[in-house]
Amino acid sequence: MELQTIILIVLTVALLTFTVVRLRTPNYLKTLSQDEFIKGYRKAQLIDVRETREFEGGHILGARNIPMSQLRQRQNEIRKDQPVYIYCQSGARSKQAAKLIKKKRGAEDISHLKGGFRKWTGKVKKKK
């Protein structure tokens, strides 16, 4: 086998592994449908991790905005003794946020909204 072929195979495997790891939902994170999310979010800390401009354009009623870009600095605002319900626009940032919250705060009960805010059909509040 040529060296170039071996290098190509190794790079392909590395890229596939990286992709699978990034897209996989961690075991500690529960992915909830909108109905499941609605049933529990009033008893939890509801956090919107989208940027402020996105949040002001419309957010789930009762949500608190802690943008992903500020999450490291604002970790202390998240209680680890209460469930954490997080969402973003599509679900990708909320997975990253969950990983950070788990690692930095040690929170155990973390859930995120399947499909994110763009799939949300429930009550919404917009900044006037």
C-alpha positions in Angstrom: 0.0 0.0 0.0 1.3 3.4 -0.9 2.1 6.0 1.9 -0.4 8.4 0.4 -3.2 5.9 0.6 -2.4 5.1 4.2 -2.3 8.8 5.1 -5.7 9.3 3.3 -7.2 6.4 5.2 -5.9 7.7 8.6 -7.2 11.2 7.9 -10.6 9.9 6.8 -11.0 7.8 10.0 -9.9 10.8 12.1 -12.4 13.1 10.4 -15.2 10.6 10.8 -14.4 10.1 14.5 -14.3 13.8 15.1 -17.7 14.2 13.3 -19.4 11.4 15.3 -18.1 12.7 18.6 -19.3 16.3 17.9 -22.7 15.2 16.8 -23.4 12.6 19.5 -25.6 13.7 22.4 -23.9 13.0 25.7 -25.5 10.5 28.1 -26.1 13.1 30.8 -28.1 15.4 28.4 -31.8 14.6 27.9 -33.3 15.6 24.5 -36.9 16.6 25.0 -39.7 17.0 22.5 -41.7 20.3 22.9 -44.4 18.5 24.9 -41.9 17.0 27.3 -40.1 20.4 27.6 -43.4 22.2 28.4 -44.2 19.6 31.1 -41.0 20.3 33.0 -39.6 23.7 32.3 -41.6 25.7 34.8 -40.0 23.6 37.6 -36.5 24.2 36.2 -34.0 26.9 35.3 -35.0 27.8 31.8 -32.0 29.2 30.0 -31.8 30.5 26.4 -28.2 30.3 25.2 -28.7 32.3 22.0 -27.1 35.7 21.7 -29.0 38.7 23.2 -30.2 40.0 19.8 -31.7 36.6 19.0 -33.3 36.4 22.5 -34.8 39.9 22.1 -36.4 38.9 18.8 -38.5 36.3 20.7 -37.9 33.7 23.4 -39.8 31.1 25.4 -41.9 32.8 28.1 -40.0 32.7 31.4 -36.6 32.0 29.9 -33.4 33.7 31.1 -30.8 34.7 28.6 -27.2 33.5 29.2 -25.6 33.7 25.8 -23.2 30.9 24.9 -20.5 33.6 24.4 -20.9 34.6 28.1 -21.6 31.2 29.6 -18.1 30.6 31.0 -18.2 33.9 32.9 -21.7 33.5 34.1 -21.6 29.9 35.3 -22.3 30.9 38.9 -25.9 32.0 37.8 -26.8 28.4 37.2 -27.8 26.4 40.3 -26.6 22.8 40.3 -29.3 21.6 42.7 -32.1 22.4 40.2 -32.9 20.9 36.8 -31.5 22.9 33.9 -33.6 23.3 30.7 -31.6 24.9 27.9 -32.3 25.8 24.3 -30.8 27.6 21.4 -31.9 28.2 17.8 -31.5 24.7 16.5 -30.0 22.5 19.3 -26.3 22.6 18.5 -25.3 25.4 20.9 -27.5 23.9 23.7 -25.5 20.7 23.4 -22.2 22.7 23.8 -23.7 24.6 26.7 -24.8 21.4 28.4 -21.2 20.1 28.2 -19.9 23.3 29.7 -22.5 23.4 32.5 -21.8 19.7 33.4 -18.1 20.2 33.4 -17.9 23.6 35.3 -21.0 23.4 37.5 -21.4 19.7 38.0 -25.1 19.9 37.3 -26.7 16.5 36.9 -30.2 17.2 35.5 -29.8 18.9 32.1 -32.3 18.8 29.3 -32.5 20.6 26.0 -35.2 21.3 23.4 -35.2 19.0 20.4 -34.9 21.2 17.3 -34.4 24.3 19.3 -36.4 27.5 19.3 -37.0 27.4 15.5 -39.3 24.4 16.1 -41.0 25.9 19.1 -44.8 26.6 18.7 -45.6 27.4 22.4 -45.8 30.8 24.1 -43.2 33.3 23.1 -42.3 36.7 24.5 -40.8 39.5 22.3 -39.0 42.5 23.6 -40.9 45.6 22.7 
